[in-house]
Structure formats: C-alpha cells, structure tokens
Amino acid sequence: MARMNALPDIHDGFFDGLWREDKHVRLFLRTDTGLCSTVVLKDVERLNVSNFREGNIVFDVSLVEPGMLTAEHIETLYQCQPNDVLRC
C-alpha cells in the first residue's frame, strides 16, 4: 500500500538532484529557506525529468496515489502524441 506524507512548502525552493537505484528514486529538494527534504519513490516504472540544471527552482510537485492515476497522467509521462499507441 502506498503511503504519502506531506511535503514542506517547496514552491520557489530548489530541486538539488536525484538518485535512482533499481526501481527506487530519491528526489532531493530544498525550500527557499534551506530546509532539506528527500522524496522516496518506490517501484518506479518510469521517470521523466527534463530541462534539469543545477539550482533549478521548483514551481510545482504533484504526487499521485497509484489508484488515482488517469490515462492523462500516463500520456504526459510517456509524452504520447494523439495518435500514439501506448506500449508497455
């Protein structure tokens, strides 16, 4: 069963990096006041990180429980085009 804990307010904070090992991913985040947090993702099948540069500012983080995933979430993650057939 998935468990999600509340994140501190990281709007205007920083994405300091990530570490991926097998199907586990750790995202390292820091608030604008310097409070560090680590988001641990387990059983990750796909991860899309783009335009990442040192010191990137975080504008939005979305965490979705597995039971709440929609086709739109998956299409966005896989960067599907309207006529694409999703192959897993």
Gaussian input, Z-matrix of N, CA and C with variables (Angstrom, degrees):
# hf/3-21g

backbone

0 1
 N
 C     1     B1
 C     2     B2     1     A1
 N     3     B3     2     A2     1     D1
 C     4     B4     3     A3     2     D2
 C     5     B5     4     A4     3     D3
 N     6     B6     5     A5     4     D4
 C     7     B7     6     A6     5     D5
 C     8     B8     7     A7     6     D6
 N     9     B9     8     A8     7     D7
 C    10    B10     9     A9     8     D8
 C    11    B11    10    A10     9     D9
 N    12    B12    11    A11    10    D10
 C    13    B13    12    A12    11    D11
 C    14    B14    13    A13    12    D12
 N    15    B15    14    A14    13    D13
 C    16    B16    15    A15    14    D14
 C    17    B17    16    A16    15    D15
 N    18    B18    17    A17    16    D16
 C    19    B19    18    A18    17    D17
 C    20    B20    19    A19    18    D18
 N    21    B21    20    A20    19    D19
 C    22    B22    21    A21    20    D20
 C    23    B23    22    A22    21    D21
 N    24    B24    23    A23    22    D22
 C    25    B25    24    A24    23    D23
 C    26    B26    25    A25    24    D24
 N    27    B27    26    A26    25    D25
 C    28    B28    27    A27    26    D26
 C    29    B29    28    A28    27    D27
 N    30    B30    29    A29    28    D28
 C    31    B31    30    A30    29    D29
 C    32    B32    31    A31    30    D30
 N    33    B33    32    A32    31    D31
 C    34    B34    33    A33    32    D32
 C    35    B35    34    A34    33    D33
 N    36    B36    35    A35    34    D34
 C    37    B37    36    A36    35    D35
 C    38    B38    37    A37    36    D36
 N    39    B39    38    A38    37    D37
 C    40    B40    39    A39    38    D38
 C    41    B41    40    A40    39    D39
 N    42    B42    41    A41    40    D40
 C    43    B43    42    A42    41    D41
 C    44    B44    43    A43    42    D42
 N    45    B45    44    A44    43    D43
 C    46    B46    45    A45    44    D44
 C    47    B47    46    A46    45    D45
 N    48    B48    47    A47    46    D46
 C    49    B49    48    A48    47    D47
 C    50    B50    49    A49    48    D48
 N    51    B51    50    A50    49    D49
 C    52    B52    51    A51    50    D50
 C    53    B53    52    A52    51    D51
 N    54    B54    53    A53    52    D52
 C    55    B55    54    A54    53    D53
 C    56    B56    55    A55    54    D54
 N    57    B57    56    A56    55    D55
 C    58    B58    57    A57    56    D56
 C    59    B59    58    A58    57    D57
 N    60    B60    59    A59    58    D58
 C    61    B61    60    A60    59    D59
 C    62    B62    61    A61    60    D60
 N    63    B63    62    A62    61    D61
 C    64    B64    63    A63    62    D62
 C    65    B65    64    A64    63    D63
 N    66    B66    65    A65    64    D64
 C    67    B67    66    A66    65    D65
 C    68    B68    67    A67    66    D66
 N    69    B69    68    A68    67    D67
 C    70    B70    69    A69    68    D68
 C    71    B71    70    A70    69    D69
 N    72    B72    71    A71    70    D70
 C    73    B73    72    A72    71    D71
 C    74    B74    73    A73    72    D72
 N    75    B75    74    A74    73    D73
 C    76    B76    75    A75    74    D74
 C    77    B77    76    A76    75    D75
 N    78    B78    77    A77    76    D76
 C    79    B79    78    A78    77    D77
 C    80    B80    79    A79    78    D78
 N    81    B81    80    A80    79    D79
 C    82    B82    81    A81    80    D80
 C    83    B83    82    A82    81    D81
 N    84    B84    83    A83    82    D82
 C    85    B85    84    A84    83    D83
 C    86    B86    85    A85    84    D84
 N    87    B87    86    A86    85    D85
 C    88    B88    87    A87    86    D86
 C    89    B89    88    A88    87    D87
 N    90    B90    89    A89    88    D88
 C    91    B91    90    A90    89    D89
 C    92    B92    91    A91    90    D90
 N    93    B93    92    A92    91    D91
 C    94    B94    93    A93    92    D92
 C    95    B95    94    A94    93    D93
 N    96    B96    95    A95    94    D94
 C    97    B97    96    A96    95    D95
 C    98    B98    97    A97    96    D96
 N    99    B99    98    A98    97    D97
 C   100   B100    99    A99    98    D98
 C   101   B101   100   A100    99    D99
 N   102   B102   101   A101   100   D100
 C   103   B103   102   A102   101   D101
 C   104   B104   103   A103   102   D102
 N   105   B105   104   A104   103   D103
 C   106   B106   105   A105   104   D104
 C   107   B107   106   A106   105   D105
 N   108   B108   107   A107   106   D106
 C   109   B109   108   A108   107   D107
 C   110   B110   109   A109   108   D108
 N   111   B111   110   A110   109   D109
 C   112   B112   111   A111   110   D110
 C   113   B113   112   A112   111   D111
 N   114   B114   113   A113   112   D112
 C   115   B115   114   A114   113   D113
 C   116   B116   115   A115   114   D114
 N   117   B117   116   A116   115   D115
 C   118   B118   117   A117   116   D116
 C   119   B119   118   A118   117   D117
 N   120   B120   119   A119   118   D118
 C   121   B121   120   A120   119   D119
 C   122   B122   121   A121   120   D120
 N   123   B123   122   A122   121   D121
 C   124   B124   123   A123   122   D122
 C   125   B125   124   A124   123   D123
 N   126   B126   125   A125   124   D124
 C   127   B127   126   A126   125   D125
 C   128   B128   127   A127   126   D126
 N   129   B129   128   A128   127   D127
 C   130   B130   129   A129   128   D128
 C   131   B131   130   A130   129   D129
 N   132   B132   131   A131   130   D130
 C   133   B133   132   A132   131   D131
 C   134   B134   133   A133   132   D132
 N   135   B135   134   A134   133   D133
 C   136   B136   135   A135   134   D134
 C   137   B137   136   A136   135   D135
 N   138   B138   137   A137   136   D136
 C   139   B139   138   A138   137   D137
 C   140   B140   139   A139   138   D138
 N   141   B141   140   A140   139   D139
 C   142   B142   141   A141   140   D140
 C   143   B143   142   A142   141   D141
 N   144   B144   143   A143   142   D142
 C   145   B145   144   A144   143   D143
 C   146   B146   145   A145   144   D144
 N   147   B147   146   A146   145   D145
 C   148   B148   147   A147   146   D146
 C   149   B149   148   A148   147   D147
 N   150   B150   149   A149   148   D148
 C   151   B151   150   A150   149   D149
 C   152   B152   151   A151   150   D150
 N   153   B153   152   A152   151   D151
 C   154   B154   153   A153   152   D152
 C   155   B155   154   A154   153   D153
 N   156   B156   155   A155   154   D154
 C   157   B157   156   A156   155   D155
 C   158   B158   157   A157   156   D156
 N   159   B159   158   A158   157   D157
 C   160   B160   159   A159   158   D158
 C   161   B161   160   A160   159   D159
 N   162   B162   161   A161   160   D160
 C   163   B163   162   A162   161   D161
 C   164   B164   163   A163   162   D162
 N   165   B165   164   A164   163   D163
 C   166   B166   165   A165   164   D164
 C   167   B167   166   A166   165   D165
 N   168   B168   167   A167   166   D166
 C   169   B169   168   A168   167   D167
 C   170   B170   169   A169   168   D168
 N   171   B171   170   A170   169   D169
 C   172   B172   171   A171   170   D170
 C   173   B173   172   A172   171   D171
 N   174   B174   173   A173   172   D172
 C   175   B175   174   A174   173   D173
 C   176   B176   175   A175   174   D174
 N   177   B177   176   A176   175   D175
 C   178   B178   177   A177   176   D176
 C   179   B179   178   A178   177   D177
 N   180   B180   179   A179   178   D178
 C   181   B181   180   A180   179   D179
 C   182   B182   181   A181   180   D180
 N   183   B183   182   A182   181   D181
 C   184   B184   183   A183   182   D182
 C   185   B185   184   A184   183   D183
 N   186   B186   185   A185   184   D184
 C   187   B187   186   A186   185   D185
 C   188   B188   187   A187   186   D186
 N   189   B189   188   A188   187   D187
 C   190   B190   189   A189   188   D188
 C   191   B191   190   A190   189   D189
 N   192   B192   191   A191   190   D190
 C   193   B193   192   A192   191   D191
 C   194   B194   193   A193   192   D192
 N   195   B195   194   A194   193   D193
 C   196   B196   195   A195   194   D194
 C   197   B197   196   A196   195   D195
 N   198   B198   197   A197   196   D196
 C   199   B199   198   A198   197   D197
 C   200   B200   199   A199   198   D198
 N   201   B201   200   A200   199   D199
 C   202   B202   201   A201   200   D200
 C   203   B203   202   A202   201   D201
 N   204   B204   203   A203   202   D202
 C   205   B205   204   A204   203   D203
 C   206   B206   205   A205   204   D204
 N   207   B207   206   A206   205   D205
 C   208   B208   207   A207   206   D206
 C   209   B209   208   A208   207   D207
 N   210   B210   209   A209   208   D208
 C   211   B211   210   A210   209   D209
 C   212   B212   211   A211   210   D210
 N   213   B213   212   A212   211   D211
 C   214   B214   213   A213   212   D212
 C   215   B215   214   A214   213   D213
 N   216   B216   215   A215   214   D214
 C   217   B217   216   A216   215   D215
 C   218   B218   217   A217   216   D216
 N   219   B219   218   A218   217   D217
 C   220   B220   219   A219   218   D218
 C   221   B221   220   A220   219   D219
 N   222   B222   221   A221   220   D220
 C   223   B223   222   A222   221   D221
 C   224   B224   223   A223   222   D222
 N   225   B225   224   A224   223   D223
 C   226   B226   225   A225   224   D224
 C   227   B227   226   A226   225   D225
 N   228   B228   227   A227   226   D226
 C   229   B229   228   A228   227   D227
 C   230   B230   229   A229   228   D228
 N   231   B231   230   A230   229   D229
 C   232   B232   231   A231   230   D230
 C   233   B233   232   A232   231   D231
 N   234   B234   233   A233   232   D232
 C   235   B235   234   A234   233   D233
 C   236   B236   235   A235   234   D234
 N   237   B237   236   A236   235   D235
 C   238   B238   237   A237   236   D236
 C   239   B239   238   A238   237   D237
 N   240   B240   239   A239   238   D238
 C   241   B241   240   A240   239   D239
 C   242   B242   241   A241   240   D240
 N   243   B243   242   A242   241   D241
 C   244   B244   243   A243   242   D242
 C   245   B245   244   A244   243   D243
 N   246   B246   245   A245   244   D244
 C   247   B247   246   A246   245   D245
 C   248   B248   247   A247   246   D246
 N   249   B249   248   A248   247   D247
 C   250   B250   249   A249   248   D248
 C   251   B251   250   A250   249   D249
 N   252   B252   251   A251   250   D250
 C   253   B253   252   A252   251   D251
 C   254   B254   253   A253   252   D252
 N   255   B255   254   A254   253   D253
 C   256   B256   255   A255   254   D254
 C   257   B257   256   A256   255   D255
 N   258   B258   257   A257   256   D256
 C   259   B259   258   A258   257   D257
 C   260   B260   259   A259   258   D258
 N   261   B261   260   A260   259   D259
 C   262   B262   261   A261   260   D260
 C   263   B263   262   A262   261   D261

   B1=1.4447
   B2=1.5256
   B3=1.3067
   B4=1.4599
   B5=1.5219
   B6=1.3102
   B7=1.4583
   B8=1.5146
   B9=1.3083
   B10=1.4503
   B11=1.5192
   B12=1.3216
   B13=1.4532
   B14=1.5218
   B15=1.3020
   B16=1.4623
   B17=1.5238
   B18=1.3055
   B19=1.4600
   B20=1.5140
   B21=1.3262
   B22=1.4582
   B23=1.5255
   B24=1.2918
   B25=1.4643
   B26=1.5249
   B27=1.3265
   B28=1.4628
   B29=1.5247
   B30=1.3444
   B31=1.4691
   B32=1.5291
   B33=1.3029
   B34=1.4723
   B35=1.5230
   B36=1.3297
   B37=1.4616
   B38=1.5229
   B39=1.3178
   B40=1.4635
   B41=1.5205
   B42=1.3181
   B43=1.4539
   B44=1.5184
   B45=1.3354
   B46=1.4623
   B47=1.5216
   B48=1.3261
   B49=1.4542
   B50=1.5054
   B51=1.3260
   B52=1.4518
   B53=1.5130
   B54=1.3154
   B55=1.4556
   B56=1.5225
   B57=1.3168
   B58=1.4685
   B59=1.5127
   B60=1.3242
   B61=1.4575
   B62=1.5227
   B63=1.3360
   B64=1.4615
   B65=1.5207
   B66=1.3197
   B67=1.4614
   B68=1.5275
   B69=1.3332
   B70=1.4610
   B71=1.5251
   B72=1.3255
   B73=1.4640
   B74=1.5212
   B75=1.3102
   B76=1.4696
   B77=1.5223
   B78=1.3277
   B79=1.4567
   B80=1.5254
   B81=1.3032
   B82=1.4590
   B83=1.5206
   B84=1.3343
   B85=1.4546
   B86=1.5223
   B87=1.3293
   B88=1.4649
   B89=1.5181
   B90=1.3339
   B91=1.4582
   B92=1.5203
   B93=1.3142
   B94=1.4658
   B95=1.5230
   B96=1.3614
   B97=1.4676
   B98=1.5245
   B99=1.3513
   B100=1.4559
   B101=1.5209
   B102=1.3565
   B103=1.4577
   B104=1.5356
   B105=1.3333
   B106=1.4701
   B107=1.5221
   B108=1.3329
   B109=1.4584
   B110=1.5148
   B111=1.3227
   B112=1.4548
   B113=1.5165
   B114=1.3278
   B115=1.4552
   B116=1.5183
   B117=1.3397
   B118=1.4627
   B119=1.5234
   B120=1.3272
   B121=1.4616
   B122=1.5214
   B123=1.3303
   B124=1.4622
   B125=1.5197
   B126=1.3238
   B127=1.4653
   B128=1.5302
   B129=1.3170
   B130=1.4631
   B131=1.5247
   B132=1.3189
   B133=1.4598
   B134=1.5259
   B135=1.3261
   B136=1.4644
   B137=1.5163
   B138=1.3077
   B139=1.4544
   B140=1.5183
   B141=1.3082
   B142=1.4512
   B143=1.5193
   B144=1.3105
   B145=1.4572
   B146=1.5153
   B147=1.3230
   B148=1.4561
   B149=1.5255
   B150=1.3041
   B151=1.4722
   B152=1.5208
   B153=1.3230
   B154=1.4630
   B155=1.5210
   B156=1.3020
   B157=1.4552
   B158=1.5265
   B159=1.2990
   B160=1.4571
   B161=1.5240
   B162=1.3309
   B163=1.4533
   B164=1.5103
   B165=1.3430
   B166=1.4653
   B167=1.5241
   B168=1.3046
   B169=1.4541
   B170=1.5158
   B171=1.3309
   B172=1.4611
   B173=1.5236
   B174=1.3282
   B175=1.4633
   B176=1.5267
   B177=1.3401
   B178=1.4538
   B179=1.5212
   B180=1.3208
   B181=1.4587
   B182=1.5166
   B183=1.3213
   B184=1.4581
   B185=1.5146
   B186=1.3148
   B187=1.4563
   B188=1.5238
   B189=1.3381
   B190=1.4567
   B191=1.5213
   B192=1.3382
   B193=1.4599
   B194=1.5233
   B195=1.3395
   B196=1.4691
   B197=1.5321
   B198=1.3025
   B199=1.4619
   B200=1.5196
   B201=1.3329
   B202=1.4570
   B203=1.5319
   B204=1.3425
   B205=1.4611
   B206=1.5176
   B207=1.3229
   B208=1.4630
   B209=1.5224
   B210=1.3141
   B211=1.4711
   B212=1.5326
   B213=1.3145
   B214=1.4707
   B215=1.5323
   B216=1.3395
   B217=1.4682
   B218=1.5229
   B219=1.3239
   B220=1.4629
   B221=1.5215
   B222=1.3231
   B223=1.4637
   B224=1.5234
   B225=1.3145
   B226=1.4637
   B227=1.5194
   B228=1.3313
   B229=1.4523
   B230=1.5218
   B231=1.3264
   B232=1.4610
   B233=1.5293
   B234=1.3268
   B235=1.4629
   B236=1.5282
   B237=1.3350
   B238=1.4575
   B239=1.5247
   B240=1.3079
   B241=1.4497
   B242=1.5358
   B243=1.3389
   B244=1.4650
   B245=1.5316
   B246=1.3125
   B247=1.4643
   B248=1.5251
   B249=1.3249
   B250=1.4570
   B251=1.5161
   B252=1.3128
   B253=1.4527
   B254=1.5199
   B255=1.3189
   B256=1.4630
   B257=1.5188
   B258=1.3167
   B259=1.4721
   B260=1.5197
   B261=1.3097
   B262=1.4613
   B263=1.5102
   A1=109.18
   A2=116.55
   A3=121.53
   A4=110.12
   A5=115.63
   A6=121.15
   A7=107.35
   A8=116.14
   A9=120.46
   A10=108.82
   A11=116.00
   A12=121.53
   A13=108.43
   A14=115.74
   A15=120.37
   A16=110.71
   A17=115.16
   A18=121.42
   A19=109.19
   A20=117.43
   A21=118.11
   A22=108.26
   A23=117.72
   A24=121.44
   A25=108.57
   A26=116.27
   A27=119.24
   A28=112.51
   A29=116.65
   A30=118.88
   A31=108.19
   A32=115.99
   A33=123.78
   A34=112.39
   A35=116.48
   A36=120.70
   A37=109.60
   A38=116.56
   A39=120.71
   A40=111.78
   A41=115.80
   A42=123.77
   A43=105.11
   A44=115.94
   A45=120.49
   A46=113.84
   A47=117.93
   A48=119.03
   A49=111.75
   A50=114.67
   A51=119.98
   A52=109.38
   A53=114.73
   A54=121.85
   A55=106.43
   A56=115.86
   A57=121.55
   A58=108.82
   A59=115.58
   A60=121.85
   A61=107.32
   A62=115.97
   A63=121.51
   A64=108.82
   A65=117.44
   A66=120.54
   A67=112.40
   A68=116.38
   A69=121.31
   A70=108.93
   A71=115.24
   A72=121.10
   A73=108.22
   A74=115.59
   A75=121.29
   A76=107.87
   A77=115.96
   A78=122.53
   A79=107.72
   A80=116.89
   A81=121.83
   A82=109.01
   A83=115.36
   A84=122.94
   A85=110.27
   A86=115.41
   A87=120.90
   A88=108.57
   A89=116.66
   A90=120.15
   A91=109.97
   A92=115.83
   A93=119.44
   A94=112.18
   A95=117.18
   A96=120.41
   A97=112.19
   A98=116.98
   A99=120.48
   A100=116.16
   A101=118.98
   A102=122.03
   A103=109.32
   A104=116.88
   A105=121.90
   A106=111.07
   A107=115.75
   A108=122.76
   A109=108.66
   A110=115.47
   A111=121.52
   A112=108.13
   A113=115.79
   A114=121.79
   A115=106.43
   A116=116.95
   A117=122.02
   A118=108.09
   A119=115.55
   A120=121.96
   A121=108.00
   A122=117.06
   A123=121.46
   A124=110.19
   A125=115.50
   A126=122.59
   A127=111.70
   A128=116.49
   A129=122.12
   A130=109.78
   A131=116.39
   A132=121.97
   A133=110.56
   A134=117.38
   A135=122.77
   A136=109.30
   A137=115.43
   A138=121.42
   A139=107.40
   A140=116.18
   A141=121.32
   A142=108.00
   A143=116.54
   A144=122.32
   A145=106.32
   A146=116.43
   A147=118.99
   A148=110.21
   A149=114.40
   A150=122.15
   A151=112.40
   A152=116.14
   A153=120.98
   A154=109.79
   A155=115.82
   A156=122.03
   A157=108.04
   A158=115.67
   A159=120.43
   A160=110.18
   A161=115.69
   A162=121.04
   A163=114.53
   A164=118.38
   A165=119.96
   A166=110.26
   A167=115.89
   A168=121.75
   A169=108.86
   A170=116.92
   A171=122.81
   A172=108.84
   A173=115.17
   A174=120.07
   A175=111.19
   A176=116.78
   A177=119.18
   A178=109.97
   A179=116.67
   A180=123.29
   A181=106.85
   A182=116.60
   A183=121.08
   A184=109.11
   A185=116.45
   A186=122.58
   A187=106.72
   A188=115.80
   A189=120.66
   A190=108.93
   A191=116.33
   A192=121.18
   A193=108.29
   A194=118.30
   A195=120.10
   A196=113.63
   A197=118.02
   A198=121.08
   A199=114.04
   A200=116.81
   A201=121.55
   A202=112.84
   A203=117.17
   A204=120.43
   A205=110.86
   A206=115.29
   A207=120.84
   A208=109.21
   A209=115.92
   A210=120.95
   A211=109.85
   A212=117.32
   A213=120.98
   A214=111.20
   A215=117.89
   A216=120.68
   A217=110.20
   A218=116.02
   A219=121.05
   A220=111.01
   A221=117.83
   A222=121.66
   A223=110.67
   A224=117.10
   A225=120.98
   A226=110.73
   A227=117.41
   A228=121.54
   A229=111.88
   A230=116.77
   A231=121.14
   A232=111.79
   A233=117.31
   A234=123.95
   A235=111.26
   A236=115.43
   A237=121.37
   A238=110.45
   A239=114.99
   A240=122.92
   A241=106.95
   A242=118.44
   A243=120.82
   A244=115.32
   A245=119.25
   A246=121.07
   A247=113.40
   A248=118.17
   A249=121.80
   A250=111.54
   A251=116.25
   A252=122.28
   A253=106.45
   A254=117.51
   A255=122.18
   A256=109.35
   A257=116.22
   A258=121.87
   A259=108.33
   A260=116.28
   A261=120.39
   A262=110.14
   D1=134.34
   D2=179.87
   D3=-73.35
   D4=145.37
   D5=176.61
   D6=-130.75
   D7=128.40
   D8=-179.45
   D9=-121.54
   D10=124.72
   D11=176.05
   D12=-101.55
   D13=154.38
   D14=-179.82
   D15=-67.39
   D16=139.69
   D17=174.14
   D18=-92.06
   D19=151.48
   D20=171.22
   D21=-66.66
   D22=163.36
   D23=178.00
   D24=-66.40
   D25=108.18
   D26=-178.27
   D27=-107.97
   D28=10.40
   D29=174.61
   D30=-58.37
   D31=131.18
   D32=-175.11
   D33=69.21
   D34=10.98
   D35=173.67
   D36=-86.04
   D37=-159.75
   D38=-172.89
   D39=-129.71
   D40=143.18
   D41=172.27
   D42=-98.67
   D43=104.86
   D44=-173.85
   D45=-86.29
   D46=-16.80
   D47=177.87
   D48=153.66
   D49=-177.89
   D50=177.35
   D51=-144.99
   D52=159.17
   D53=177.49
   D54=-134.96
   D55=124.95
   D56=-178.87
   D57=-116.90
   D58=130.53
   D59=176.98
   D60=-142.63
   D61=118.68
   D62=-174.38
   D63=54.35
   D64=-123.61
   D65=-179.79
   D66=-103.88
   D67=21.01
   D68=177.36
   D69=-111.59
   D70=137.61
   D71=178.94
   D72=-130.39
   D73=135.87
   D74=174.37
   D75=-116.27
   D76=125.68
   D77=177.05
   D78=-105.04
   D79=127.03
   D80=-178.24
   D81=-101.52
   D82=116.69
   D83=-176.23
   D84=-121.60
   D85=153.57
   D86=179.57
   D87=-142.51
   D88=131.71
   D89=178.12
   D90=-71.13
   D91=167.79
   D92=178.51
   D93=-65.89
   D94=-15.09
   D95=176.88
   D96=-97.13
   D97=1.25
   D98=174.82
   D99=99.54
   D100=0.74
   D101=178.31
   D102=-72.33
   D103=121.56
   D104=-177.43
   D105=-91.52
   D106=142.07
   D107=176.49
   D108=-138.17
   D109=151.83
   D110=174.62
   D111=-124.17
   D112=125.53
   D113=174.91
   D114=-97.57
   D115=123.03
   D116=-179.61
   D117=-105.78
   D118=121.17
   D119=178.36
   D120=-110.41
   D121=129.87
   D122=-178.57
   D123=-113.51
   D124=152.42
   D125=178.73
   D126=55.84
   D127=43.66
   D128=-179.31
   D129=-76.89
   D130=124.67
   D131=177.18
   D132=-92.73
   D133=-39.44
   D134=-178.72
   D135=-140.78
   D136=145.23
   D137=175.47
   D138=-141.57
   D139=128.86
   D140=-179.83
   D141=-117.77
   D142=110.53
   D143=175.92
   D144=-123.45
   D145=121.47
   D146=-177.81
   D147=-131.72
   D148=155.81
   D149=178.29
   D150=54.23
   D151=36.57
   D152=-179.56
   D153=-82.79
   D154=128.47
   D155=175.33
   D156=-139.27
   D157=151.50
   D158=179.51
   D159=-53.69
   D160=131.11
   D161=177.69
   D162=82.46
   D163=12.56
   D164=178.19
   D165=-54.23
   D166=142.20
   D167=177.79
   D168=-92.32
   D169=135.64
   D170=-179.49
   D171=-86.56
   D172=126.89
   D173=175.08
   D174=-105.53
   D175=-29.73
   D176=-176.44
   D177=-158.77
   D178=139.81
   D179=172.17
   D180=-129.43
   D181=128.25
   D182=178.55
   D183=-118.52
   D184=124.50
   D185=174.97
   D186=-113.63
   D187=129.12
   D188=-176.64
   D189=-124.92
   D190=125.36
   D191=175.77
   D192=-62.61
   D193=144.25
   D194=-178.39
   D195=-52.71
   D196=-38.94
   D197=-178.98
   D198=-71.18
   D199=-11.26
   D200=-178.25
   D201=-103.01
   D202=0.15
   D203=-179.67
   D204=-64.17
   D205=141.68
   D206=177.63
   D207=-117.36
   D208=168.48
   D209=175.67
   D210=-59.84
   D211=-35.44
   D212=179.71
   D213=-63.75
   D214=-40.87
   D215=175.97
   D216=-57.64
   D217=-47.36
   D218=-176.88
   D219=-66.90
   D220=-41.74
   D221=178.15
   D222=-61.35
   D223=-40.29
   D224=178.49
   D225=-65.38
   D226=-46.24
   D227=-178.70
   D228=-62.66
   D229=-42.01
   D230=-178.90
   D231=-85.52
   D232=-1.32
   D233=-178.85
   D234=53.57
   D235=48.38
   D236=-178.73
   D237=-73.05
   D238=147.05
   D239=172.91
   D240=-97.51
   D241=162.66
   D242=-174.65
   D243=-52.16
   D244=-35.53
   D245=-176.40
   D246=-100.64
   D247=7.88
   D248=179.67
   D249=-70.25
   D250=147.02
   D251=170.97
   D252=-104.87
   D253=121.85
   D254=-176.97
   D255=-74.53
   D256=120.42
   D257=178.55
   D258=-117.39
   D259=121.11
   D260=179.90
   D261=-101.56

